[in-house]
Amino acid sequence: MADDQTARHRRWRTLDTAAGGLALDLGLYAVSAIFAAITAVTSTLLPHRAWGTVAAVGYLVATLAVVVQLSLRRRTPASRLVGLPGRWAVTGFTWASTALLPVLWQSIERSAGRTDRAQEEVLVVEHSGARLLEHGTPYLGPDAIAALPPGEQLLGYTPYQPGMAMFGLPRALVDAWWTDARVWFAVGTALALALAVAALRGAPASARPASPATPADTDDRRDAALLRGVQAATVLPICALTLATGGDDLPVLALCLLALALAAAGRPGRAGLAVGLAGALKLFAWPVALVLIVWGLTRRAGGRVAAGAIGLPVAALLPALLVDRDALTENVLRFPLGHGLVTSPAQSPFPGYLIANALPAGRLIAAALLVAAGLAIAVRLARRPPRTAVATAVICGYGLLVAIALMPSTRFGYLLYPLALLTWAPALHREADTSTVAMPGHLAGRASSA
């Protein structure tokens, strides 16, 4: 088993470091360009087609830039243009051209009257912001939803935590392109990722990876892993497309990555606050919060982590609970569990969805499998709690992957969470993480001994 893990680690290291990391960059941008072009031509969702038209050009330019870098590397291998500074620059350009530019483009066209330049979640968040401003709660009660025309009842639901409505407040105050919820999703995502990068780069020397190599080599390896993690959270099509057309998952993901970065930097209280902010936006952050609390207990800091991780979501829920308890229950519990007045459109063909719809009592079977998976993870946490930020990220990544696969109602886009968390894990490797190695596939095995 250990030999297999070592072999997988070596294969990943070979792929990740080939041509100084440029070979994998080339594959990432080239495949993404093909995906965006296919989306622009074949997608049945108009916001997705609009994204693909713009993003295909951005990915193509990034691909050509990496080809130039590879050519320069053969002539001047020490040039900054082909090293990490050049790779960071191409990554920044790619995110700007494949995510931020489409966000601005679609927001401006929508403000000019185009009604096909935003997915439903953008409208839902903006409506929730207006309701929060007017009524003190972002949620409509079941009677109010039932009174809507049948075609509008789905948009009457807000299946998010109350904090998500904050991204809809600008639109409730001013009707302009820059108040589009996606613009503020992008701002929140960029800020959280910038803080995460700063936290990892600013970690004290005693927390940096132990290595017989020179400090410069150690810093380069750390920055290379960090760059790969940032790429997974920004320029992967599953992330760029989501931000440009809907976007509500990206600030949640970025805050979770920030929480893990702060954990790796030895700041458990701040890690709790970051994941608590994510939990005040969406339920997807709650499993990450629970695993981080367990990690905090191994550091005698469980209370500091829990104060923010639990306190902030509870503080966000209390006003909505006091204003209209039935509305909160209808939106946050009944609708996601499939007991609302309308059915959730989240219907990607993962195992949980297929079981729920193909077998007698399938929804109960899928729910039972999901609960069983949750119990298995809980037993693992109790027997071998994660003692490093790397192990924490790995457990969160694979745990969410299993949950997404078994949920009766799910979306393909939710895969951005486990993909980003598992790719982020190597960037969290520190001197104390002696049982971990910077490779997502290998980390799963190592995490069990952490």
C-alpha positions in Angstrom: 0.0 0.0 0.0 2.8 2.4 1.0 4.7 1.5 -2.2 1.6 2.3 -4.3 1.2 5.6 -2.6 4.9 6.4 -3.1 4.5 5.6 -6.8 1.5 7.8 -7.2 3.3 10.6 -5.5 6.3 10.3 -7.8 4.0 10.2 -10.9 2.2 13.4 -9.7 5.5 15.1 -8.9 6.9 14.2 -12.3 3.8 15.6 -14.0 3.5 18.7 -11.8 7.2 19.7 -12.1 7.7 18.8 -15.8 9.4 21.8 -17.5 9.3 23.7 -14.3 5.5 23.4 -14.0 4.9 24.8 -17.5 3.9 21.4 -19.1 0.9 21.1 -16.8 0.1 24.7 -17.2 0.0 24.2 -21.0 -2.3 21.2 -20.6 -4.6 23.1 -18.2 -5.1 26.1 -20.5 -5.3 24.1 -23.7 -8.0 21.7 -22.4 -9.8 24.7 -20.9 -9.8 26.5 -24.2 -11.4 23.5 -25.9 -14.0 23.2 -23.1 -14.9 26.9 -23.4 -15.2 26.7 -27.2 -17.4 23.6 -27.0 -19.5 25.4 -24.3 -19.9 28.5 -26.6 -21.2 26.3 -29.4 -23.3 23.6 -27.7 -24.5 24.8 -24.3 -28.3 25.2 -23.9 -27.8 27.9 -21.3 -27.3 31.3 -22.8 -25.2 32.7 -20.0 -22.9 29.7 -20.4 -22.6 30.3 -24.2 -21.8 33.9 -23.6 -19.1 32.9 -21.1 -17.6 30.4 -23.5 -17.3 32.9 -26.3 -15.2 35.2 -24.2 -13.3 32.6 -22.1 -12.2 30.6 -25.2 -10.1 33.6 -26.3 -8.6 34.1 -22.9 -7.6 30.4 -22.5 -6.2 30.4 -26.0 -4.0 33.5 -25.3 -2.9 31.8 -22.1 -2.0 28.7 -24.0 0.1 30.6 -26.5 1.8 32.5 -23.6 2.9 29.2 -22.1 4.1 28.0 -25.5 6.3 31.1 -25.6 7.5 30.5 -22.0 8.5 26.9 -22.9 10.4 28.3 -25.9 12.2 30.9 -23.8 13.0 28.3 -21.2 15.1 26.4 -23.6 17.2 29.5 -24.3 17.2 31.3 -21.0 16.1 28.9 -18.2 16.9 31.4 -15.5 14.6 34.1 -16.8 11.8 35.3 -14.5 9.4 35.1 -17.5 9.6 31.3 -17.4 9.8 30.9 -13.7 7.2 31.4 -11.0 6.8 35.2 -11.5 5.9 34.5 -15.2 3.5 31.7 -14.3 1.8 33.8 -11.7 1.4 36.6 -14.3 -0.2 34.2 -16.8 -2.5 32.8 -14.1 -3.6 36.3 -13.2 -4.3 37.2 -16.8 -6.2 34.0 -17.4 -8.5 34.6 -14.4 -9.1 38.2 -15.5 -9.9 37.2 -19.0 -11.9 34.1 -18.4 -13.8 35.0 -15.2 -13.6 38.7 -14.3 -14.1 40.0 -17.9 -17.2 37.8 -18.5 -18.6 38.9 -15.2 -18.3 42.6 -16.2 -19.4 41.9 -19.7 -22.6 40.0 -18.7 -23.3 42.5 -15.9 -23.2 45.4 -18.3 -25.3 43.7 -20.9 -27.8 42.7 -18.3 -28.0 46.2 -17.0 -28.7 47.4 -20.6 -31.7 45.1 -20.8 -30.5 41.6 -21.7 -32.5 39.1 -19.6 -30.4 36.1 -20.6 -27.2 37.2 -19.0 -27.5 35.7 -15.5 -28.5 32.4 -14.0 -31.3 32.1 -11.5 -29.1 32.2 -8.4 -28.0 35.7 -9.2 -31.7 36.9 -9.2 -32.4 34.9 -6.1 -29.5 36.5 -4.2 -30.5 40.0 -5.3 -34.2 39.4 -4.4 -33.1 38.1 -1.0 -31.1 41.3 -0.5 -34.1 43.4 -1.2 -36.3 41.4 1.2 -33.6 41.7 3.9 -33.6 45.4 3.5 -37.4 45.7 3.5 -38.5 43.0 5.9 -35.5 42.0 8.0 -35.3 38.5 6.6 -34.1 37.3 3.2 -36.8 34.6 3.0 -40.4 34.3 1.8 -42.7 32.2 3.8 -44.5 29.2 2.3 -47.8 31.0 1.9 -46.0 33.9 0.1 -44.3 31.4 -2.2 -47.5 29.6 -2.9 -49.2 32.9 -3.9 -46.6 33.4 -6.7 -47.4 32.4 -10.2 -46.2 28.7 -10.8 -43.4 29.8 -13.1 -42.0 32.2 -10.4 -42.2 30.0 -7.3 -38.7 28.6 -7.8 -37.2 32.1 -7.7 -39.2 32.7 -4.5 -36.9 30.2 -2.7 -33.6 31.3 -1.2 -31.8 28.0 -0.3 -28.8 29.8 1.2 -27.8 31.0 4.7 -28.8 34.5 5.6 -25.4 36.0 5.0 -25.6 35.4 1.3 -28.2 38.2 1.1 -25.5 40.7 1.8 -24.3 40.2 -1.8 -27.7 41.3 -3.0 -27.9 44.5 -1.0 -26.0 46.7 -3.5 -28.7 45.8 -6.2 -31.4 46.6 -3.7 -30.0 50.1 -3.2 -28.9 51.0 -6.8 -29.8 49.4 -10.1 -26.5 49.5 -12.0 -24.1 47.0 -13.7 -21.7 47.3 -10.8 -24.4 46.2 -8.3 -24.9 42.9 -10.0 -24.4 40.2 -7.3 -21.7 38.5 -9.4 -19.5 41.6 -9.2 -19.5 41.4 -5.5 -19.0 37.6 -5.5 -15.9 38.3 -7.5 -14.7 41.0 -5.1 -15.3 38.7 -2.1 -13.5 35.8 -3.8 -10.5 37.9 -4.8 -10.2 39.4 -1.3 -10.4 36.0 0.4 -7.8 34.4 -1.9 -5.4 37.3 -1.6 -5.6 37.0 2.2 -5.0 33.2 1.9 -2.0 33.7 -0.2 -0.6 36.4 2.1 -1.2 34.1 5.2 0.7 31.2 3.6 3.6 33.4 2.3 3.8 35.3 5.6 4.0 32.2 7.8 7.0 32.4 10.2 10.1 30.6 9.2 9.6 27.9 11.8 6.4 26.9 10.1 7.9 26.5 6.6 8.6 23.2 5.1 11.6 21.4 6.4 14.1 20.5 3.7 17.8 20.1 3.2 17.5 22.3 0.2 18.3 26.0 0.2 15.8 28.5 1.5 15.2 29.8 -2.1 14.5 26.2 -3.3 12.1 25.7 -0.4 10.3 28.9 -1.1 10.0 28.1 -4.8 8.4 24.7 -4.0 6.0 26.3 -1.6 5.1 29.0 -4.1 4.7 26.4 -6.9 2.2 24.4 -4.7 0.4 27.7 -3.8 0.2 28.7 -7.5 -1.3 25.3 -8.4 -3.9 25.7 -5.6 -4.8 29.2 -6.8 -5.2 27.9 -10.3 -7.6 25.3 -9.1 -9.8 27.9 -7.4 -9.7 30.5 -10.2 -8.9 29.4 -13.8 -10.3 25.9 -13.9 -13.4 26.2 -16.2 -15.6 24.8 -13.4 -14.7 27.8 -11.3 -14.4 30.5 -14.0 -17.7 29.5 -15.5 -19.5 29.4 -12.2 -18.2 32.9 -11.2 -19.2 34.4 -14.5 -22.7 33.0 -14.7 -23.8 32.5 -11.1 -21.0 32.9 -8.7 -22.4 32.2 -5.3 -20.2 29.3 -4.6 -16.9 31.1 -5.2 -16.7 33.3 -2.1 -17.8 30.3 0.0 -14.9 28.3 -1.4 -12.4 31.1 -1.1 -13.3 31.6 2.6 -12.8 27.9 3.2 -9.4 28.0 1.5 -8.6 31.1 3.6 -9.6 29.2 6.8 -7.3 26.3 5.9 -4.4 28.7 5.1 -4.8 30.4 8.5 -4.9 27.0 10.1 -1.6 26.1 8.4 -0.1 29.4 9.6 -1.0 28.6 13.2 -3.9 31.0 13.6 -6.8 28.9 14.8 -9.0 31.8 16.0 -8.8 33.5 12.6 -9.4 30.2 10.8 -12.6 29.8 12.8 -13.7 33.3 11.8 -13.0 32.7 8.1 -14.9 29.4 7.9 -17.7 30.9 10.1 -18.1 33.6 7.5 -18.3 30.9 4.8 -20.9 29.0 6.9 -23.0 32.2 7.2 -23.3 32.1 3.4 -23.9 28.5 2.5 -24.3 25.0 4.1 -21.4 23.6 2.1 -19.0 25.3 4.5 -20.4 23.6 7.6 -18.6 20.2 7.1 -15.3 22.1 6.6 -16.1 24.0 9.9 -16.7 20.8 11.8 -13.4 19.2 10.6 -11.5 22.4 11.4 -12.9 22.3 14.9 -11.6 18.7 15.3 -8.3 19.9 14.0 -8.4 22.8 16.6 -9.0 20.3 19.4 -5.7 18.5 18.6 -4.0 21.9 19.1 -5.9 22.7 22.3 -7.6 25.5 20.3 -11.0 23.9 19.6 -12.8 26.6 21.5 -11.2 29.4 19.5 -12.0 27.7 16.2 -15.6 27.0 17.3 -16.2 30.5 18.5 -16.1 31.8 14.9 -17.0 28.6 13.0 -20.3 28.2 15.0 -20.8 31.6 16.4 -21.0 33.5 13.1 -23.5 31.2 11.3 -25.7 31.2 14.4 -25.5 35.0 14.7 -26.6 35.2 11.0 -29.5 32.8 11.5 -30.9 34.4 14.7 -32.5 37.5 13.1 -34.2 35.4 10.3 -35.4 33.0 13.0 -36.9 35.7 15.1 -38.6 37.5 12.2 -40.1 34.5 10.5 -39.2 31.0 11.6 -41.5 29.2 9.1 -39.9 31.1 6.2 -36.4 30.1 7.4 -37.4 26.5 7.7 -39.1 26.4 4.3 -36.1 27.8 2.5 -33.1 26.4 4.3 -34.5 22.9 5.2 -37.6 21.8 3.4 -36.6 23.0 -0.1 -33.1 21.5 -0.2 -34.4 18.2 1.2 -37.0 18.0 -1.6 -40.1 18.9 0.4 -40.7 22.4 -1.0 -43.6 23.5 -3.2 -41.3 23.1 -6.2 -38.4 20.7 -7.0 -34.8 21.9 -7.0 -33.3 22.2 -10.5 -30.1 20.6 -9.2 -30.3 17.3 -11.0 -26.8 16.2 -12.2 -26.7 12.5 -12.8 -24.5 11.5 -9.8 -25.2 8.2 -7.9 -27.4 9.8 -5.3 -29.7 11.4 -7.9 -29.9 8.3 -9.9 -30.7 6.1 -6.9 -33.3 8.7 -5.7 -35.1 8.6 -9.1 -34.6 5.1 -10.3 -35.4 2.9 -7.3 -38.5 2.4 -5.1 -38.0 4.6 -2.0 -34.9 5.8 -3.8 -34.8 9.1 -2.0 -34.7 7.4 1.4 -32.0 5.0 0.2 -29.9 7.9 -1.1 -30.4 9.8 2.2 -29.5 6.7 4.2 -26.2 6.3 2.2 -25.4 9.9 2.8 -26.0 9.6 6.5 -23.9 6.4 6.5 -21.0 8.2 4.8 -21.3 11.0 7.3 -21.1 8.6 10.2 -18.1 6.9 8.7 -16.3 10.2 8.4 -17.3 11.0 12.0 -15.8 7.7 13.2 -12.6 8.4 11.3 -12.4 11.9 12.9 -12.9 10.5 16.4 -10.3 7.7 16.0 -7.7 9.6 14.0 -8.4 13.4 14.2 -6.5 15.5 11.7 -3.4 17.1 13.3 -2.3 19.1 10.3 -3.9 21.6 7.9 -3.0 19.2 5.1 -4.9 16.3 6.6 -7.8 18.6 7.3 -8.0 19.8 3.7 -7.8 16.2 2.4 -10.6 15.0 4.7 -12.8 18.0 3.7 -12.1 17.4 0.0 -12.9 13.7 -0.1 -15.8 14.1 2.4 -17.4 16.7 0.2 -16.8 14.6 -2.9 -18.6 11.7 -1.3 -21.4 13.9 -0.2 -21.9 15.5 -3.6 -22.0 12.0 -5.2 -24.7 10.8 -2.8 -26.9 13.9 -2.5 -30.3 13.3 -4.1 -30.2 16.8 -5.6 -26.8 18.1 -6.7 -25.0 20.0 -9.4 -21.9 19.1 -11.5 -20.6 22.6 -10.5 -20.4 21.6 -6.9 -17.3 19.5 -7.8 -15.3 22.8 -7.6 -15.2 22.4 -3.8 -13.4 19.0 -3.6 -11.2 19.8 -6.6 -10.0 23.0 -5.1 -9.6 21.7 -1.6 -7.6 18.7 -2.6 -5.3 20.8 -4.9 -5.0 23.4 -2.1 -3.7 20.8 0.4 -0.1 20.7 -0.8 0.2 24.4 -0.4 -0.6 23.9 3.3 2.4 21.6 3.9 4.5 22.8 6.8 7.4 21.6 8.9 5.1 20.0 11.4 3.4 18.0 8.7 6.0 15.3 8.6 3.5 12.7 7.6 2.3 14.5 4.5 3.6 14.8 1.0 2.5 17.5 -1.5 0.4 15.4 -3.8 -3.4 15.3 -3.7 -3.8 11.5 -4.5 -1.0 10.6 -2.1 -2.4 12.8 0.7 -5.5 10.7 1.1 -3.4 7.8 2.4 -1.1 9.9 4.5 -3.9 11.8 6.1 -5.1 8.7 7.8 -1.9 8.6 9.9 -1.9 12.3 10.7 
